[in-house]
């Protein structure tokens, strides 16, 4: 697997956790913040931890931001600095910029300034929790680019039927990725004659609408 290189600007709760998880996943991570205490906490966790003001043009130029596969801005609580930093990153040719937004207004502004992707962690968590609490058979949900990966429980209406018989891909454009029987470890599904039983745990891929319609009670 190709090792990627990331820069994380802003080491609050979100930025620090992201930097550590990216590093643990085998990537080269440069973590940057003005707060020396936050930077020092990550020195042993990432490839490089730097105390710097990323809203400074000279700092962005010295970082050679073109070398990063992506730069993640976790500075939504300092929005003016985030806007300036994003502008400088685009000016210096950053390949991809992902920005954390604290509101819909911030999201719109950051997109207009050239951000490639915007995330709102609190909103994303709230939406996932709402779906989990509202839909008994759907325990987790991850959406991206109009598609979704979900962990679901097989309802009674699908029990006793094989994947071939259900034809989920043709009828609903849903693909079953893994299956776990009776609380056992999930296994990749290869055999279309696999029979689903009530309570089986599936990982499925498809549109959010089709997954909810098929697996809700």
Backbone as JSON Lines, residues from 0, in Angstrom:
{"i":0,"aa":"X","n":[0.84,-1.2,0.0],"ca":[0.0,0.0,0.0],"c":[0.87,1.25,0.0]}
{"i":1,"aa":"X","n":[0.53,2.19,-0.84],"ca":[1.29,3.43,-0.95],"c":[1.13,4.26,0.32]}
{"i":2,"aa":"X","n":[2.27,4.73,0.85],"ca":[2.23,5.59,2.02],"c":[1.9,7.01,1.57]}
{"i":3,"aa":"X","n":[0.93,7.63,2.21],"ca":[0.55,8.99,1.88],"c":[1.14,9.97,2.88]}
{"i":4,"aa":"X","n":[1.21,11.22,2.47],"ca":[1.77,12.27,3.31],"c":[0.71,13.34,3.55]}
{"i":5,"aa":"X","n":[0.45,13.63,4.82],"ca":[-0.58,14.59,5.17],"c":[-0.03,15.66,6.1]}
{"i":6,"aa":"X","n":[-0.63,16.84,6.02],"ca":[-0.36,17.9,6.98],"c":[-1.66,18.23,7.69]}
{"i":7,"aa":"X","n":[-1.61,18.3,9.01],"ca":[-2.77,18.66,9.81],"c":[-2.49,19.98,10.48]}
{"i":8,"aa":"X","n":[-3.26,20.99,10.14],"ca":[-3.11,22.33,10.72],"c":[-4.18,22.53,11.78]}
{"i":9,"aa":"X","n":[-3.75,22.81,13.01],"ca":[-4.69,23.0,14.11],"c":[-4.84,21.73,14.91]}
{"i":10,"aa":"X","n":[-4.32,21.73,16.14],"ca":[-4.26,20.5,16.93],"c":[-5.17,20.56,18.15]}
{"i":11,"aa":"X","n":[-6.42,20.94,17.9],"ca":[-7.43,20.8,18.94],"c":[-7.8,19.33,19.07]}
{"i":12,"aa":"X","n":[-8.96,19.06,19.68],"ca":[-9.37,17.66,19.88],"c":[-9.49,16.92,18.56]}
{"i":13,"aa":"X","n":[-10.08,17.57,17.56],"ca":[-10.26,16.93,16.26],"c":[-8.93,16.74,15.54]}
{"i":14,"aa":"X","n":[-8.16,17.81,15.4],"ca":[-6.91,17.75,14.66],"c":[-5.9,16.79,15.27]}
{"i":15,"aa":"X","n":[-5.8,16.8,16.6],"ca":[-4.85,15.9,17.26],"c":[-5.21,14.45,17.04]}
{"i":16,"aa":"X","n":[-6.49,14.13,17.2],"ca":[-6.92,12.73,17.01],"c":[-6.71,12.3,15.58]}
{"i":17,"aa":"X","n":[-7.04,13.17,14.63],"ca":[-6.87,12.84,13.22],"c":[-5.4,12.61,12.89]}
{"i":18,"aa":"X","n":[-4.53,13.46,13.38],"ca":[-3.1,13.32,13.1],"c":[-2.56,11.99,13.63]}
{"i":19,"aa":"X","n":[-2.97,11.63,14.84],"ca":[-2.5,10.37,15.45],"c":[-3.04,9.17,14.67]}
{"i":20,"aa":"X","n":[-4.32,9.19,14.32],"ca":[-4.91,8.05,13.62],"c":[-4.32,7.89,12.22]}
{"i":21,"aa":"X","n":[-4.08,9.0,11.53],"ca":[-3.44,8.91,10.21],"c":[-2.05,8.33,10.32]}
{"i":22,"aa":"X","n":[-1.32,8.72,11.35],"ca":[0.03,8.21,11.56],"c":[0.0,6.72,11.9]}
{"i":23,"aa":"X","n":[-0.92,6.32,12.75],"ca":[-1.02,4.9,13.13],"c":[-1.41,4.03,11.94]}
{"i":24,"aa":"X","n":[-2.06,4.65,10.96],"ca":[-2.46,3.92,9.76],"c":[-1.31,3.78,8.77]}
{"i":25,"aa":"X","n":[-0.14,4.28,9.14],"ca":[1.04,4.11,8.3],"c":[1.39,5.28,7.4]}
{"i":26,"aa":"X","n":[0.76,6.43,7.61],"ca":[1.03,7.6,6.79],"c":[2.08,8.51,7.45]}
{"i":27,"aa":"X","n":[2.72,9.32,6.64],"ca":[3.62,10.35,7.15],"c":[2.77,11.59,7.45]}
{"i":28,"aa":"X","n":[2.83,12.05,8.69],"ca":[1.98,13.17,9.11],"c":[2.83,14.29,9.7]}
{"i":29,"aa":"X","n":[2.58,15.49,9.21],"ca":[3.17,16.7,9.79],"c":[2.05,17.42,10.51]}
{"i":30,"aa":"X","n":[2.2,17.61,11.82],"ca":[1.18,18.25,12.64],"c":[1.67,19.63,13.07]}
{"i":31,"aa":"X","n":[0.82,20.65,12.89],"ca":[1.26,22.03,13.11],"c":[0.22,22.8,13.92]}
{"i":32,"aa":"X","n":[0.72,23.57,14.9],"ca":[-0.14,24.42,15.71],"c":[0.71,25.52,16.34]}
{"i":33,"aa":"X","n":[0.06,26.61,16.71],"ca":[0.77,27.69,17.41],"c":[1.02,27.36,18.87]}
{"i":34,"aa":"X","n":[0.25,26.45,19.42],"ca":[0.35,26.08,20.83],"c":[1.46,25.03,21.01]}
{"i":35,"aa":"X","n":[2.53,25.41,21.66],"ca":[3.67,24.49,21.82],"c":[3.32,23.27,22.66]}
{"i":36,"aa":"X","n":[2.41,23.42,23.63],"ca":[2.03,22.27,24.45],"c":[1.33,21.21,23.6]}
{"i":37,"aa":"X","n":[0.43,21.65,22.74],"ca":[-0.26,20.7,21.86],"c":[0.72,20.01,20.93]}
{"i":38,"aa":"X","n":[1.66,20.77,20.4],"ca":[2.65,20.2,19.49],"c":[3.52,19.19,20.21]}
{"i":39,"aa":"X","n":[3.97,19.53,21.41],"ca":[4.85,18.62,22.16],"c":[4.16,17.31,22.51]}
{"i":40,"aa":"X","n":[2.85,17.35,22.71],"ca":[2.11,16.12,23.03],"c":[2.12,15.12,21.87]}
{"i":41,"aa":"X","n":[2.34,15.62,20.66],"ca":[2.28,14.74,19.48],"c":[3.65,14.4,18.9]}
{"i":42,"aa":"X","n":[4.69,14.91,19.47],"ca":[6.03,14.7,18.87],"c":[6.37,13.24,18.66]}
{"i":43,"aa":"X","n":[5.96,12.38,19.56],"ca":[6.28,10.96,19.45],"c":[5.22,10.17,18.68]}
{"i":44,"aa":"X","n":[4.18,10.87,18.23],"ca":[3.07,10.19,17.57],"c":[3.06,10.36,16.06]}
{"i":45,"aa":"X","n":[3.74,11.39,15.57],"ca":[3.71,11.71,14.15],"c":[5.12,11.87,13.61]}
{"i":46,"aa":"X","n":[5.23,11.94,12.28],"ca":[6.56,12.07,11.67],"c":[7.23,13.38,12.06]}
{"i":47,"aa":"X","n":[6.44,14.45,12.13],"ca":[6.99,15.77,12.47],"c":[5.9,16.62,13.11]}
{"i":48,"aa":"X","n":[6.26,17.29,14.21],"ca":[5.33,18.19,14.89],"c":[6.01,19.55,14.98]}
{"i":49,"aa":"X","n":[5.3,20.59,14.53],"ca":[5.91,21.9,14.35],"c":[5.07,22.99,15.02]}
{"i":50,"aa":"X","n":[5.75,23.9,15.71],"ca":[5.1,25.09,16.23],"c":[5.23,26.18,15.17]}
{"i":51,"aa":"X","n":[4.09,26.61,14.61],"ca":[4.15,27.62,13.55],"c":[2.77,28.24,13.35]}
{"i":52,"aa":"X","n":[2.77,29.42,12.74],"ca":[1.55,30.13,12.38],"c":[1.26,29.88,10.91]}
{"i":53,"aa":"X","n":[0.31,28.97,10.62],"ca":[0.07,28.59,9.23],"c":[-0.7,29.65,8.45]}
{"i":54,"aa":"X","n":[-1.12,30.73,9.12],"ca":[-1.73,31.84,8.38],"c":[-0.68,32.83,7.9]}
{"i":55,"aa":"X","n":[0.6,32.49,8.14],"ca":[1.72,33.31,7.69],"c":[2.21,32.81,6.33]}
{"i":56,"aa":"X","n":[2.31,33.7,5.37],"ca":[2.68,33.32,4.01],"c":[4.03,32.64,3.93]}
{"i":57,"aa":"X","n":[5.01,33.12,4.71],"ca":[6.35,32.52,4.68],"c":[6.33,31.09,5.2]}
{"i":58,"aa":"X","n":[5.52,30.84,6.22],"ca":[5.42,29.48,6.77],"c":[4.87,28.52,5.73]}
{"i":59,"aa":"X","n":[3.81,28.91,5.05],"ca":[3.2,28.06,4.02],"c":[4.2,27.8,2.9]}
{"i":60,"aa":"X","n":[4.93,28.81,2.51],"ca":[5.91,28.65,1.44],"c":[7.03,27.68,1.85]}
{"i":61,"aa":"X","n":[7.51,27.82,3.09],"ca":[8.6,26.96,3.57],"c":[8.15,25.51,3.74]}
{"i":62,"aa":"X","n":[6.88,25.3,3.99],"ca":[6.38,23.93,4.14],"c":[6.34,23.16,2.84]}
{"i":63,"aa":"X","n":[6.41,23.87,1.71],"ca":[6.33,23.22,0.39],"c":[5.08,22.35,0.32]}
{"i":64,"aa":"X","n":[3.92,22.98,0.44],"ca":[2.66,22.25,0.6],"c":[2.3,21.38,-0.59]}
{"i":65,"aa":"X","n":[2.94,21.57,-1.73],"ca":[2.67,20.73,-2.89],"c":[3.02,19.26,-2.64]}
{"i":66,"aa":"X","n":[3.9,19.01,-1.66],"ca":[4.37,17.64,-1.42],"c":[3.33,16.8,-0.67]}
{"i":67,"aa":"X","n":[2.35,17.43,-0.05],"ca":[1.37,16.68,0.73],"c":[0.24,16.16,-0.16]}
{"i":68,"aa":"X","n":[-0.2,14.94,0.11],"ca":[-1.36,14.41,-0.6],"c":[-2.61,15.19,-0.22]}
{"i":69,"aa":"X","n":[-2.66,15.66,1.01],"ca":[-3.76,16.52,1.44],"c":[-3.34,17.32,2.65]}
{"i":70,"aa":"X","n":[-3.91,18.5,2.76],"ca":[-3.75,19.32,3.95],"c":[-5.11,19.43,4.61]}
{"i":71,"aa":"X","n":[-5.16,19.14,5.91],"ca":[-6.43,19.19,6.65],"c":[-6.39,20.38,7.59]}
{"i":72,"aa":"X","n":[-7.39,21.25,7.46],"ca":[-7.5,22.43,8.31],"c":[-8.5,22.15,9.43]}
{"i":73,"aa":"X","n":[-8.0,22.07,10.65],"ca":[-8.88,21.81,11.79],"c":[-9.05,23.03,12.67]}
{"i":74,"aa":"X","n":[-9.12,24.2,12.06],"ca":[-9.07,25.47,12.79],"c":[-10.39,26.22,12.74]}
{"i":75,"aa":"X","n":[-11.52,25.53,12.74],"ca":[-12.8,26.21,12.53],"c":[-13.13,27.22,13.62]}
{"i":76,"aa":"X","n":[-12.55,27.06,14.82],"ca":[-12.82,28.03,15.9],"c":[-12.04,29.32,15.69]}
{"i":77,"aa":"X","n":[-11.1,29.31,14.76],"ca":[-10.34,30.52,14.38],"c":[-10.56,30.72,12.88]}
{"i":78,"aa":"X","n":[-11.8,31.12,12.55],"ca":[-12.21,31.08,11.15],"c":[-11.43,32.06,10.28]}
{"i":79,"aa":"X","n":[-11.11,33.23,10.79],"ca":[-10.36,34.21,10.0],"c":[-9.0,33.64,9.6]}
{"i":80,"aa":"X","n":[-8.33,32.99,10.54],"ca":[-7.04,32.37,10.24],"c":[-7.21,31.22,9.25]}
{"i":81,"aa":"X","n":[-8.31,30.49,9.37],"ca":[-8.56,29.37,8.46],"c":[-8.76,29.87,7.03]}
{"i":82,"aa":"X","n":[-9.51,30.94,6.88],"ca":[-9.74,31.52,5.56],"c":[-8.42,31.97,4.93]}
{"i":83,"aa":"X","n":[-7.62,32.65,5.71],"ca":[-6.33,33.13,5.2],"c":[-5.43,31.96,4.83]}
{"i":84,"aa":"X","n":[-5.4,30.93,5.68],"ca":[-4.57,29.76,5.42],"c":[-5.01,29.03,4.15]}
{"i":85,"aa":"X","n":[-6.31,28.87,3.97],"ca":[-6.82,28.23,2.77],"c":[-6.43,29.0,1.52]}
{"i":86,"aa":"X","n":[-6.52,30.32,1.59],"ca":[-6.13,31.16,0.45],"c":[-4.65,30.98,0.12]}
{"i":87,"aa":"X","n":[-3.82,30.93,1.15],"ca":[-2.38,30.75,0.94],"c":[-2.07,29.36,0.38]}
{"i":88,"aa":"X","n":[-2.77,28.35,0.87],"ca":[-2.56,26.99,0.36],"c":[-2.87,26.9,-1.12]}
{"i":89,"aa":"X","n":[-3.96,27.5,-1.55],"ca":[-4.31,27.5,-2.96],"c":[-3.29,28.3,-3.76]}
{"i":90,"aa":"X","n":[-2.84,29.37,-3.2],"ca":[-1.83,30.2,-3.87],"c":[-0.53,29.43,-4.1]}
{"i":91,"aa":"X","n":[-0.19,28.55,-3.14],"ca":[1.06,27.8,-3.23],"c":[0.87,26.43,-3.88]}
{"i":92,"aa":"X","n":[-0.3,26.13,-4.39],"ca":[-0.51,24.92,-5.19],"c":[-0.74,23.65,-4.42]}
{"i":93,"aa":"X","n":[-1.36,23.72,-3.23],"ca":[-1.68,22.5,-2.48],"c":[-2.58,21.59,-3.32]}
{"i":94,"aa":"X","n":[-2.29,20.29,-3.32],"ca":[-3.04,19.34,-4.14],"c":[-4.5,19.22,-3.71]}
{"i":95,"aa":"X","n":[-4.71,19.08,-2.41],"ca":[-6.06,18.84,-1.89],"c":[-6.15,19.45,-0.5]}
{"i":96,"aa":"X","n":[-7.23,20.18,-0.26],"ca":[-7.44,20.81,1.04],"c":[-8.79,20.37,1.6]}
{"i":97,"aa":"X","n":[-8.75,19.8,2.8],"ca":[-9.95,19.4,3.51],"c":[-10.08,20.31,4.73]}
{"i":98,"aa":"X","n":[-11.22,20.94,4.89],"ca":[-11.39,21.91,5.96],"c":[-12.52,21.52,6.9]}
{"i":99,"aa":"X","n":[-12.32,21.77,8.18],"ca":[-13.35,21.55,9.19],"c":[-14.15,22.84,9.34]}
{"i":100,"aa":"X","n":[-15.46,22.72,9.23],"ca":[-16.33,23.89,9.35],"c":[-17.19,23.78,10.6]}
{"i":101,"aa":"X","n":[-17.5,24.94,11.19],"ca":[-18.32,24.95,12.38],"c":[-19.77,25.28,12.1]}
{"i":102,"aa":"X","n":[-20.09,25.64,10.85],"ca":[-21.46,26.01,10.51],"c":[-21.64,25.91,9.0]}
{"i":103,"aa":"X","n":[-22.9,25.98,8.55],"ca":[-23.21,25.94,7.12],"c":[-22.64,27.17,6.41]}
{"i":104,"aa":"X","n":[-22.66,28.3,7.09],"ca":[-22.11,29.52,6.49],"c":[-20.62,29.36,6.25]}
{"i":105,"aa":"X","n":[-19.91,28.84,7.26],"ca":[-18.48,28.58,7.08],"c":[-18.24,27.61,5.94]}
{"i":106,"aa":"X","n":[-19.07,26.58,5.86],"ca":[-18.94,25.59,4.79],"c":[-19.03,26.25,3.41]}
{"i":107,"aa":"X","n":[-20.04,27.09,3.22],"ca":[-20.21,27.75,1.93],"c":[-19.02,28.65,1.59]}
{"i":108,"aa":"X","n":[-18.54,29.37,2.57],"ca":[-17.4,30.28,2.34],"c":[-16.16,29.49,1.96]}
{"i":109,"aa":"X","n":[-15.89,28.41,2.68],"ca":[-14.69,27.61,2.43],"c":[-14.73,26.95,1.05]}
{"i":110,"aa":"X","n":[-15.91,26.48,0.66],"ca":[-16.03,25.92,-0.7],"c":[-15.75,26.99,-1.75]}
{"i":111,"aa":"X","n":[-16.28,28.16,-1.55],"ca":[-16.07,29.23,-2.52],"c":[-14.6,29.64,-2.62]}
{"i":112,"aa":"X","n":[-13.88,29.48,-1.53],"ca":[-12.46,29.83,-1.51],"c":[-11.57,28.71,-2.04]}
{"i":113,"aa":"X","n":[-12.18,27.58,-2.39],"ca":[-11.39,26.53,-3.04],"c":[-11.14,25.28,-2.25]}
{"i":114,"aa":"X","n":[-11.79,25.09,-1.11],"ca":[-11.63,23.83,-0.38],"c":[-12.18,22.68,-1.21]}
{"i":115,"aa":"X","n":[-11.5,21.54,-1.18],"ca":[-11.95,20.37,-1.93],"c":[-13.02,19.59,-1.19]}
{"i":116,"aa":"X","n":[-12.96,19.62,0.13],"ca":[-13.92,18.87,0.94],"c":[-14.11,19.58,2.27]}
{"i":117,"aa":"X","n":[-15.35,19.6,2.75],"ca":[-15.67,20.21,4.03],"c":[-16.26,19.14,4.94]}
{"i":118,"aa":"X","n":[-15.82,19.13,6.19],"ca":[-16.39,18.21,7.17],"c":[-16.92,19.01,8.35]}
{"i":119,"aa":"X","n":[-18.03,18.53,8.91],"ca":[-18.6,19.1,10.13],"c":[-18.78,17.94,11.12]}
{"i":120,"aa":"X","n":[-17.75,17.62,11.9],"ca":[-17.77,16.42,12.74],"c":[-18.98,16.31,13.66]}
{"i":121,"aa":"X","n":[-19.36,17.4,14.32],"ca":[-20.48,17.33,15.26],"c":[-21.78,17.02,14.52]}
{"i":122,"aa":"X","n":[-21.98,17.64,13.37],"ca":[-23.19,17.38,12.59],"c":[-23.19,15.95,12.08]}
{"i":123,"aa":"X","n":[-22.03,15.48,11.59],"ca":[-21.95,14.11,11.08],"c":[-22.28,13.09,12.16]}
{"i":124,"aa":"X","n":[-21.73,13.31,13.37],"ca":[-22.01,12.39,14.48],"c":[-23.48,12.43,14.85]}
{"i":125,"aa":"X","n":[-24.07,13.64,14.88],"ca":[-25.49,13.77,15.23],"c":[-26.37,13.03,14.22]}
{"i":126,"aa":"X","n":[-26.05,13.16,12.92],"ca":[-26.84,12.5,11.89],"c":[-26.73,10.98,12.0]}
{"i":127,"aa":"X","n":[-25.51,10.5,12.25],"ca":[-25.33,9.05,12.39],"c":[-26.08,8.51,13.6]}
{"i":128,"aa":"X","n":[-26.03,9.26,14.71],"ca":[-26.73,8.81,15.92],"c":[-28.24,8.82,15.7]}
{"i":129,"aa":"X","n":[-28.74,9.85,15.02],"ca":[-30.17,9.92,14.74],"c":[-30.62,8.73,13.92]}
{"i":130,"aa":"X","n":[-29.85,8.37,12.88],"ca":[-30.21,7.23,12.05],"c":[-30.19,5.94,12.86]}
{"i":131,"aa":"X","n":[-29.16,5.81,13.72],"ca":[-29.03,4.58,14.51],"c":[-30.18,4.43,15.5]}
{"i":132,"aa":"X","n":[-30.6,5.53,16.1],"ca":[-31.67,5.46,17.08],"c":[-33.03,5.3,16.42]}
{"i":133,"aa":"X","n":[-33.17,5.82,15.19],"ca":[-34.47,5.8,14.52],"c":[-34.7,4.53,13.72]}
{"i":134,"aa":"X","n":[-33.63,3.86,13.3],"ca":[-33.76,2.69,12.44],"c":[-33.17,1.48,13.16]}
{"i":135,"aa":"X","n":[-34.05,0.65,13.71],"ca":[-33.62,-0.44,14.59],"c":[-32.63,-1.39,13.95]}
{"i":136,"aa":"X","n":[-32.79,-1.66,12.65],"ca":[-31.95,-2.67,12.0],"c":[-30.66,-2.11,11.4]}
{"i":137,"aa":"X","n":[-30.44,-0.81,11.52],"ca":[-29.25,-0.18,10.96],"c":[-28.41,0.37,12.1]}
{"i":138,"aa":"X","n":[-27.26,-0.27,12.36],"ca":[-26.47,0.09,13.53],"c":[-25.43,1.16,13.25]}
{"i":139,"aa":"X","n":[-25.02,1.32,11.99],"ca":[-24.06,2.37,11.66],"c":[-24.16,2.7,10.18]}
{"i":140,"aa":"X","n":[-23.75,3.92,9.85],"ca":[-23.98,4.42,8.5],"c":[-22.87,5.4,8.15]}
{"i":141,"aa":"X","n":[-22.22,5.19,7.0],"ca":[-21.19,6.12,6.53],"c":[-21.54,6.51,5.1]}
{"i":142,"aa":"X","n":[-21.71,7.79,4.85],"ca":[-22.08,8.24,3.51],"c":[-20.94,8.99,2.86]}
{"i":143,"aa":"X","n":[-20.82,8.84,1.54],"ca":[-19.8,9.58,0.79],"c":[-20.17,9.54,-0.69]}
{"i":144,"aa":"X","n":[-20.08,10.72,-1.32],"ca":[-20.31,10.86,-2.76],"c":[-21.61,10.18,-3.22]}
{"i":145,"aa":"X","n":[-22.67,10.37,-2.43],"ca":[-23.96,9.84,-2.81],"c":[-24.18,8.37,-2.52]}
{"i":146,"aa":"X","n":[-23.15,7.69,-2.03],"ca":[-23.26,6.27,-1.68],"c":[-23.08,6.1,-0.18]}
{"i":147,"aa":"X","n":[-23.34,4.89,0.3],"ca":[-23.24,4.65,1.73],"c":[-22.76,3.23,2.01]}
{"i":148,"aa":"X","n":[-22.04,3.08,3.11],"ca":[-21.71,1.77,3.67],"c":[-22.42,1.7,5.02]}
{"i":149,"aa":"X","n":[-23.16,0.63,5.24],"ca":[-23.93,0.51,6.48],"c":[-23.76,-0.87,7.1]}
{"i":150,"aa":"X","n":[-23.86,-0.92,8.42],"ca":[-23.93,-2.17,9.14],"c":[-25.38,-2.39,9.52]}
{"i":151,"aa":"X","n":[-25.94,-3.5,9.09],"ca":[-27.38,-3.73,9.25],"c":[-27.65,-5.11,9.83]}
{"i":152,"aa":"X","n":[-28.85,-5.24,10.39],"ca":[-29.33,-6.53,10.9],"c":[-30.39,-7.05,9.93]}
{"i":153,"aa":"X","n":[-30.31,-8.32,9.57],"ca":[-31.28,-8.91,8.64],"c":[-32.66,-8.97,9.3]}
{"i":154,"aa":"X","n":[-33.67,-8.33,8.7],"ca":[-35.03,-8.39,9.26],"c":[-35.74,-9.68,8.86]}
{"i":155,"aa":"X","n":[-36.86,-9.94,9.5],"ca":[-37.62,-11.17,9.25],"c":[-38.03,-11.3,7.78]}
{"i":156,"aa":"X","n":[-38.34,-10.17,7.13],"ca":[-38.84,-10.23,5.76],"c":[-37.8,-10.75,4.77]}
{"i":157,"aa":"X","n":[-36.51,-10.73,5.14],"ca":[-35.46,-11.23,4.25],"c":[-34.92,-12.59,4.69]}
{"i":158,"aa":"X","n":[-35.31,-13.03,5.88],"ca":[-34.77,-14.27,6.45],"c":[-35.2,-15.49,5.65]}
{"i":159,"aa":"X","n":[-34.29,-16.47,5.56],"ca":[-34.58,-17.72,4.89],"c":[-34.4,-17.68,3.39]}
{"i":160,"aa":"X","n":[-33.92,-16.55,2.87],"ca":[-33.73,-16.4,1.43],"c":[-32.24,-16.23,1.13]}
{"i":161,"aa":"X","n":[-31.85,-16.75,-0.03],"ca":[-30.45,-16.64,-0.42],"c":[-30.21,-15.29,-1.11]}
{"i":162,"aa":"X","n":[-28.94,-14.91,-1.18],"ca":[-28.59,-13.67,-1.86],"c":[-28.98,-13.75,-3.34]}
{"i":163,"aa":"X","n":[-28.85,-14.92,-3.92],"ca":[-29.23,-15.09,-5.32],"c":[-30.75,-14.85,-5.49]}
{"i":164,"aa":"X","n":[-31.51,-15.39,-4.56],"ca":[-32.96,-15.24,-4.62],"c":[-33.39,-13.8,-4.4]}
{"i":165,"aa":"X","n":[-32.72,-13.13,-3.49],"ca":[-33.08,-11.74,-3.19],"c":[-32.64,-10.77,-4.29]}
{"i":166,"aa":"X","n":[-31.55,-11.13,-5.0],"ca":[-31.04,-10.3,-6.1],"c":[-30.93,-8.83,-5.69]}
{"i":167,"aa":"X","n":[-30.27,-8.6,-4.57],"ca":[-30.21,-7.25,-4.01],"c":[-29.54,-6.25,-4.95]}
{"i":168,"aa":"X","n":[-28.52,-6.71,-5.66],"ca":[-27.8,-5.79,-6.54],"c":[-28.67,-5.37,-7.71]}
{"i":169,"aa":"X","n":[-29.38,-6.3,-8.3],"ca":[-30.22,-5.97,-9.46],"c":[-31.49,-5.21,-9.07]}
{"i":170,"aa":"X","n":[-32.1,-5.59,-7.95],"ca":[-33.37,-4.98,-7.56],"c":[-33.2,-3.66,-6.81]}
{"i":171,"aa":"X","n":[-32.16,-3.6,-5.98],"ca":[-32.02,-2.44,-5.1],"c":[-30.68,-1.71,-5.26]}
{"i":172,"aa":"X","n":[-29.8,-2.24,-6.1],"ca":[-28.45,-1.69,-6.26],"c":[-27.7,-1.69,-4.92]}
{"i":173,"aa":"X","n":[-27.88,-2.78,-4.18],"ca":[-27.2,-2.96,-2.89],"c":[-26.28,-4.17,-2.99]}
{"i":174,"aa":"X","n":[-25.05,-4.02,-2.53],"ca":[-24.08,-5.12,-2.52],"c":[-23.78,-5.51,-1.08]}
{"i":175,"aa":"X","n":[-23.87,-6.81,-0.78],"ca":[-23.51,-7.32,0.54],"c":[-22.0,-7.58,0.55]}
{"i":176,"aa":"X","n":[-21.3,-6.92,1.48],"ca":[-19.85,-7.05,1.55],"c":[-19.4,-8.13,2.54]}
{"i":177,"aa":"X","n":[-20.01,-8.13,3.73],"ca":[-19.66,-9.13,4.74],"c":[-20.92,-9.61,5.44]}
{"i":178,"aa":"X","n":[-20.8,-10.78,6.08],"ca":[-21.91,-11.35,6.85],"c":[-21.37,-11.98,8.12]}
{"i":179,"aa":"X","n":[-22.11,-11.8,9.21],"ca":[-21.77,-12.43,10.48],"c":[-22.98,-13.18,11.01]}
{"i":180,"aa":"X","n":[-22.82,-14.48,11.26],"ca":[-23.93,-15.3,11.73],"c":[-23.88,-15.43,13.25]}
{"i":181,"aa":"X","n":[-25.01,-15.22,13.9],"ca":[-25.11,-15.47,15.34],"c":[-24.1,-14.74,16.18]}
{"i":182,"aa":"X","n":[-23.75,-13.53,15.8],"ca":[-22.79,-12.75,16.58],"c":[-21.34,-13.11,16.3]}
{"i":183,"aa":"X","n":[-21.11,-14.01,15.32],"ca":[-19.74,-14.39,14.98],"c":[-19.02,-13.31,14.19]}
{"i":184,"aa":"X","n":[-17.75,-13.52,13.96],"ca":[-16.93,-12.55,13.22],"c":[-17.43,-12.45,11.78]}
{"i":185,"aa":"X","n":[-17.47,-11.24,11.24],"ca":[-17.94,-11.07,9.86],"c":[-16.99,-11.7,8.86]}
{"i":186,"aa":"X","n":[-17.55,-12.27,7.81],"ca":[-16.76,-12.88,6.74],"c":[-17.19,-12.3,5.4]}
{"i":187,"aa":"X","n":[-16.24,-12.18,4.49],"ca":[-16.55,-11.67,3.15],"c":[-17.49,-12.64,2.43]}
{"i":188,"aa":"X","n":[-18.46,-12.08,1.75],"ca":[-19.46,-12.9,1.05],"c":[-19.04,-13.14,-0.39]}
{"i":189,"aa":"X","n":[-18.86,-14.42,-0.76],"ca":[-18.52,-14.79,-2.13],"c":[-19.62,-15.64,-2.79]}
{"i":190,"aa":"X","n":[-20.3,-16.44,-1.99],"ca":[-21.26,-17.4,-2.52],"c":[-22.66,-16.77,-2.62]}
{"i":191,"aa":"X","n":[-23.22,-16.65,-3.82],"ca":[-24.56,-16.06,-3.97],"c":[-25.67,-16.94,-3.39]}
{"i":192,"aa":"X","n":[-25.34,-18.2,-3.07],"ca":[-26.33,-19.09,-2.47],"c":[-26.34,-19.01,-0.95]}
{"i":193,"aa":"X","n":[-25.56,-18.07,-0.39],"ca":[-25.58,-17.84,1.06],"c":[-26.98,-17.45,1.5]}
{"i":194,"aa":"X","n":[-27.5,-18.14,2.49],"ca":[-28.86,-17.87,2.99],"c":[-28.79,-16.93,4.19]}
{"i":195,"aa":"X","n":[-29.62,-15.92,4.17],"ca":[-29.68,-14.96,5.27],"c":[-30.64,-15.46,6.35]}
{"i":196,"aa":"X","n":[-30.24,-15.29,7.6],"ca":[-31.1,-15.64,8.72],"c":[-31.41,-14.4,9.53]}
{"i":197,"aa":"X","n":[-32.56,-14.38,10.15],"ca":[-32.95,-13.24,10.98],"c":[-31.9,-12.99,12.05]}
{"i":198,"aa":"X","n":[-31.43,-11.76,12.16],"ca":[-30.42,-11.41,13.15],"c":[-29.0,-11.42,12.61]}
{"i":199,"aa":"X","n":[-28.79,-11.96,11.39],"ca":[-27.45,-11.89,10.8],"c":[-27.02,-10.43,10.67]}
{"i":200,"aa":"X","n":[-25.73,-10.2,10.84],"ca":[-25.18,-8.85,10.71],"c":[-24.5,-8.73,9.36]}
{"i":201,"aa":"X","n":[-24.91,-7.74,8.57],"ca":[-24.37,-7.52,7.24],"c":[-23.68,-6.16,7.16]}
{"i":202,"aa":"X","n":[-22.64,-6.09,6.34],"ca":[-22.11,-4.81,5.9],"c":[-22.48,-4.67,4.44]}
{"i":203,"aa":"X","n":[-23.2,-3.6,4.11],"ca":[-23.73,-3.44,2.75],"c":[-23.3,-2.1,2.16]}
{"i":204,"aa":"X","n":[-23.31,-2.07,0.82],"ca":[-22.94,-0.86,0.09],"c":[-24.06,-0.52,-0.89]}
{"i":205,"aa":"X","n":[-24.47,0.74,-0.92],"ca":[-25.51,1.17,-1.84],"c":[-25.9,2.6,-1.56]}
{"i":206,"aa":"X","n":[-27.04,3.03,-2.06],"ca":[-27.51,4.38,-1.75],"c":[-28.17,4.38,-0.38]}
{"i":207,"aa":"X","n":[-28.1,5.52,0.28],"ca":[-28.71,5.64,1.61],"c":[-30.2,5.31,1.56]}
{"i":208,"aa":"X","n":[-30.89,5.82,0.55],"ca":[-32.33,5.62,0.44],"c":[-32.67,4.13,0.3]}
{"i":209,"aa":"X","n":[-31.96,3.43,-0.58],"ca":[-32.28,2.02,-0.82],"c":[-31.97,1.16,0.4]}
{"i":210,"aa":"X","n":[-30.89,1.48,1.12],"ca":[-30.55,0.7,2.32],"c":[-31.62,0.88,3.39]}
{"i":211,"aa":"X","n":[-32.04,2.12,3.62],"ca":[-33.06,2.38,4.64],"c":[-34.37,1.7,4.27]}
{"i":212,"aa":"X","n":[-34.77,1.8,3.01],"ca":[-36.04,1.2,2.59],"c":[-36.04,-0.31,2.74]}
{"i":213,"aa":"X","n":[-34.9,-0.95,2.45],"ca":[-34.85,-2.41,2.48],"c":[-34.74,-2.95,3.9]}
{"i":214,"aa":"X","n":[-33.97,-2.29,4.77],"ca":[-33.67,-2.89,6.08],"c":[-34.44,-2.3,7.24]}
{"i":215,"aa":"X","n":[-35.21,-1.25,7.03],"ca":[-35.99,-0.72,8.13],"c":[-37.11,-1.69,8.46]}
{"i":216,"aa":"X","n":[-37.61,-1.64,9.71],"ca":[-38.73,-2.52,10.09],"c":[-40.0,-2.12,9.36]}
